[in-house]
Amino acid sequence: MQTVGLILTIIQFISALAIVVVVLFQSGKSAGLTGSIFGGSNDTFLAKNKGKSLDATLAKATKWLSLVFVVLTMVLNFSVFQG
């Protein structure tokens, strides 16, 4: 059983690193100082295709990786208390 726990711990560590990398690759929700001064227009060509953009893909990856991380944390936590 220790081998399975070790493998799950390694997968959890890799998923944690992947979450950090994916979050760092995402751009901010605001446009920074330029967006606060000029209002940040959402009527651009790039805003219309936001569902297919890299940011949308990274947001989905963040959700799935965080779900994997939470499930692995629960499984590892239950396995510690079981024996």
C-alpha positions, -999 to +999 in steps of 0.1 A: +000+000+000+030+023+005+039+021-031+004+033-042+007+062-017+041+071-030+028+071-066-002+092-057+021+117-038+043+121-068+013+126-091+000+152-066+033+170-065+034+171-103-002+184-105+007+211-079+036+222-101+014+222-132-012+244-114+015+269-105+028+270-141-006+273-157-016+301-133+016+320-140+010+318-178-025+333-175-029+370-181-046+392-156-083+399-158-078+437-160-056+455-185-035+470-158-030+508-156-041+512-193-074+495-186-082+517-156-074+549-175-090+541-208-117+518-196-106+486-214-127+480-244-143+445-248-154+452-284-122+441-300-117+413-324-098+393-298-125+396-272-151+381-296-130+349-298-122+347-261-137+312-258-111+298-282-082+318-269-051+307-249-065+323-218-097+302-220-077+271-224-055+279-195-085+287-173-100+253-181-067+236-174-065+254-140-100+241-131-092+205-141-058+205-125-071+219-092-099+192-092-072+165-096-052+181-068-081+182-044-092+146-052-057+133-047-054+153-014-086+136-002-075+101-013-041+105+004-058+119+035-082+090+038-054+065+032-034+079+061-063+076+085-071+041+073-039+025+082 
